[in-house]
Amino acid sequence: MNFELDTEQDLLRKTVRDMLTAAYDVEARNRVSDSDLGWSPEVWKQLAELGVLGLPFAEEYGGMGAGPVEVMAVMTEMGRTLAPEPVLAAVYLPGGLVAELGSEAQRSELVPRLSEGDLRLAFAHDEPGSRWPAIDVATTATRDGDRWVLSGRKNPVLHGDCAEMLVVSAKLPDGGVGLFLVDAGADGLTRTVYRTNDERRGAQIVLDSAAAQPLGDAVDASSAITAAVVRAQAALCAEAVGAIDASVQLTTSYLKQRKQFGVPLSMFQALTHRAADMYVMYELAASMSLYATMALADGIVDPVIASRAKLQVGRTARKVGQEAVQMHGGIGVTAEHSIGHYLSRLTAIEHTLGTMDDHLRVLSGGLTSYDRVEIAGV
């Protein structure tokens, strides 16, 4: 079986890499991160012009009609360059829910605007005190005459600061969890914006009888939410793999250049062994990320596969990120060097849509569903 990108996919990858590499070095990324948005509108426009924002959406709605492999290629390059644009949080994740569940009118209005970069959404699902993979929510949806209103609190809402519209999950009167569209400027909605540890943005959204429009029909959307999260986890794994690869490359290059006692650090066997271990872990993470992507490409939306990939990628991200910073020494924790920023982003990814402990808990809890479990080497 061939796991290499085909010609068009490889061209997409190279084009996105060239564009993002030209846009971001350490100084440019630090400057953009310190801005109000935390990302560049100019780069956002370029991504839209390249078709990146419309990549997974159907051509009839202005998208490219691409599949999970193309999304993986783009997200890997986003991770490799630490590009802060909210492609996943503001377009792919909430836009995918609109494309799947929205009415024809909603899809026709919103998806083309997402593809063109004129609209940003945010998926408001997590709530204070909730722990992945909880689908049930405390936010409620009630009828108020001929309209729907939502009440509750959502936090964290990734890049909820810049969203013009929110896709909000809420408990339906008859049971189940539905999805609703809420204008970010609606009466009864307040949001508190904050910076995350990786210099990006999040928001707390408080809804107090805020007017909402059902996304499609007001029916239970639990299965669609689970599927959207699985796709987002695969995308996060791909982004992490790009950041891990860059961390390994930066570290090996540093070991060759930095001298101690008159010789390069790469001459010290202990350090080269640690670098070799980093590369082995990178390859394992890349393989697991590819496993999750290929499953989606085959139409298999399996939370177990996503958890396996997220667990291994998380382990690699933590180990490689920490090793990279340690082997860079003091410069590794300065804002002027990229390696500390990679560790921050990898840490944020590991805590998004389930930590390693969460995924390990879910996977171990499912062992009783197997008829036979074998432990390698025993």
N, C-alpha and C positions, 0 to 999 in steps of 0.2 A: 504494500500500500504506500502511495506517495503522499508524504506530509508536507511537501514543499509548496510554497505559494506559486500559483500559475503566473504567467507573464503580466496580466492585467492587475492582479493582486499585488505583485511585487512592485509594479509601477506606482500603484496607489501608495504603498508603504514608503517608497523612496521619495515621492512627491511631498507627502506629509512630513517626512523627516527633514527634507531640505528646507521646507517652508518654516517649520518650527525651529530648526537649528539657526536659521538666519534671523529669526525674531528674538530668540532668547539666549543670552549668555547670563552669567551670574549677576552682573550689574543690572541688566535689563529686567531680569526676573525679580530681583529685589525691589527695583523701582516700581514695577507693576504691582507687586504684592503689597506695597505700602500705599497704593492708591485706594480710593474709596471702594471701587468695585473689586479690586484684587485680581483682575484679569484685564486683558487688552481688547477694547472694541475693534481696533484695527485688525488684530489677529482673528477675532471672531468673524469679521467680514470676509477675511481671506478664507477661512474654513468654510463659510457658506458658499463662496464663489467656486471653491474646489469641489463642492458637492458633499463634503464631509458631514455637515449637519443633517442632510437629507439621506444619508447613506442607507439606513435600514427601512426607509419608508417606500411605499409603492409608487411607481412612476406616475400613476394617474393622479396622485396628490402632490406631485412636484418632487418626489424623492428619487433615489437611484435604484431602488429595488435590490439592493445588495443583501448578502447573507451574513451569518455570524463570523465567518472567516475574515471578511473585509472589516467588520467592526473590530475584531481582534487585532488586525494589522494596524488600524488607526489608534486604538487604545494603547497598544504597545509603544508606539511612537510618542504618544502623549506622556506616557510614563518615562520614556527614555530621556525626554527633554524637559521633564517637569513642567510642562505647559499647564497653566492654571485655569484655562478656559473650561467652564462647566458643561462640557459636551455630554457626559453621561447624566449628570444630575438635572440639567435643565432641558435636555432634548431627548436623548435616547430612552431613558427610563420612563418619565411621564408621557413622552410622545408615543412610546410604544403602547401604553395603556389607552391613550386616545385612539390610536389607529386600530386597536383590537376591539374596544368596547364602545367607542363613540358612535353616535348616530351619523348618518351620511352627512347631515348639515354640519355637525361638529368636526368630522374629519375633513370635510372640504374647506372649512374655515381655518382650522388651527394647524393642521399638518403642513400645508404649503408655507405658512408663516414661520413655522419652526425650521423648515428646510432652508428658507431664505435668510434666516437669522434675525427676523423681525419680531420674534416672540420667544420668551423664555418661560418655561413652566417650572414647577417644583413639586415633588411628590411628598405630601405631608401625611405620613403614616405613623412613624414612631411617636411614642408618647412618654412622658416622664415616668420612670419606674418600669417600663416595659423591657422585656428581654427577648432578643431574637431566639426562636422564630415565631413569636406570638403574632397571630393574625387578628384576634379579637381586640377591639379598641373600646375606650370609654367615651370617646366623642360620639355624640348622638345626632341623628338626623330626624327631624320631625316635620310634619305637615303644618303649614300656617296658611290656611285658606287654599289658594291655588298655587302656592309656592312652597319650596323646601327651605328650612333654616337649620344651620349647624351650630352646636355648642360643644366646646371642649378645648383641649390644649395639645398642641403638637410640638415636640422638641426631641431631638434636633431635626430641623428641616434643612438639608444641605442646599446651600445657595438660595435659600428662601429670601434672602435680602434683595436679590435682583429679579425675582420672578414677577411677571405681570399677572400671572394666573396660577392658581394652585390646584393640583389634583389631590383631593382630601378623602381619606377613608373615614367612614362613620357607621355607627350601628343603626340598622334599619328598625323601624317600629315592629315589624313582624319577624325579626331575627335575621341574622346574617350581617355581613359587612358590605356596604355599597360604596361606590366611588362618586364623587361630586366635583364639579368645577366651581371654584370660588374666585371671584375677582380680587386681586390683592388690595384694591382700594375700597372694598365693600364696607358698608357700615357694620359695626360690630366686630371687625377684624383688626387686631393690633399685632404688630410684630416687633420683636426685640432682636436686633442684629448683633452678632458677636464674631470674633475671629477664632478660628480653630487652631490647633497646635501646628498645623502644616501651612499656616498663613493664608488659609482660604476663609470662606465665610459660611456661617450658619445662621439660623434664625429660630426663635421661639414664636409660634403662631398661636394666639389666643382667639377663639371664636366665641362670640356671645350673640347667638341668634343671627348669625351672618347669613345673608341670602345665598343660596346655592342652586346650581343646576345639575341634575343627575347626568352622569357620564353614560350616555345611552339610556337604558332603562334602570330604574331604581330597584335592582335585584342584587342578590348576593354575588359579590365579585371576588370571593376568597381565592378561588382557583386561579383567576387571572392575576391577582396580586402575587401569589406564590410563584407563578411562571415568570412574571416580570422581575421578581427578586432573583430568581435563578439566572436569568439572562444578565442582570446587572452584576451578580457575583462573578460570572464568567468574564465580563468586561473588566471588572476590578482586578481579577487575576491577571489578565493580559496587561493591564497598566502596570501592575506590580512587577511583572516579569521584565518589562522594559526598564523600570527603575532599578531592578536588581542587576540586570545586565550592565547598565551604565555604572553602577556602583563597583562591580567587579572590574570593569575596564579601567575606571579611574584609579582603583587601588593598585592593580598590577602596574599601571603606568607610573604611579607614585613610587612604588618599590624599586623600579628601575632607575628613577631619576634621583631620588633622595639618597644622600650618602651619610654613612655613620662610620667613624674610624677610618675614613678615607676610601671606603668601598660602598657600592650601592646596597641598599637594604635587601635587594633581591638575592644577594649572596648569602644571606643568613637563612639556613635551612628551616628553622622553625617558622619564619615568616612565609617562606615559599610553600611550606606544607599547609599553613592556614589559608593562603591564597588558593591553593589547589582544592581545598575543602569547600571554599566559597564557590568555585566554579562547578564542582560536582553538585552542590545544592542548587545552583542556578539551573543546571540542566534538568534536574528532577522537577523543579518548579515549572520550568518551561514545558516539560512533557505533560504534567498534570493540567496546566492551563490549556494546552492543545487538546487534551482528552475532553475537557469540559466544552471547548468550542466545537470539536468534531461531533460530540453528542448532540449539541444544538443544531448543527448543520444537518444531521440525520433526522431531525424532528423529534429528538428525545429531550424532553424538558424534565429532568430528574433532580429533585433537591438533594438526593444522596450523592450523586456525581458532583454537584456543585459544592457540597460540604467537603467531600474528599479533596477537591482541588483547592478550596479556600483554606482548608487546614494545612495542607502541605505548603502552599504558597506563603501562608502566614508564618509558618515555621522558618522557611527560607528567608523571608523578608526580615524577620527579627534577627536571625543569626548573621546574615550577610551585612545588614545595616550596621549592627553593632561592631562586627569585626572590621568593617571598612573604616568606621570612625576611629576605632582604636589604633589601627595600623597607620592612620594619617597623623596620629598624635594630636597636639594642641590645635593645629590648624583645622582639624576635622570638626571642631565645635564652633567655628567662627562663621559669621554670616557671609564673609567674603569668599568662602569656598563652598562648592556645590554639595560635597559629600554629606554634610550635616542636614541639608535640605532634603536629600534623598531619604535619609533615615526618618525624618519627620513625616514625609509623605507616606513611606512604607508603614510607619506606625499607624497613621490615620486609616490607611486602607485595611490594615489588619483589624481595626476596631469598627469597620463599617460593614453592615449587614451580617453581623455575627463575628465574634472574636474566635480565636483558636479554641478557647475553652468551651464556647457555645457549640461549635461544630463538633468537637470531640464528644461533648455530652450527648448531642443528637445521634451521632454515629454509634457510640457505645450503647445508647438506649435502644438501637434497632437491631442489636445482635441476636435478640431472642427470635427475630423473624426468620433467621437462617436455620436450616436443618443441621448444618455442620460448620464448625469454625475450626480452622487449622492455624496454628502458630508456626511461622517459618523457623526452621532450625530445631524444632522439638519433635 
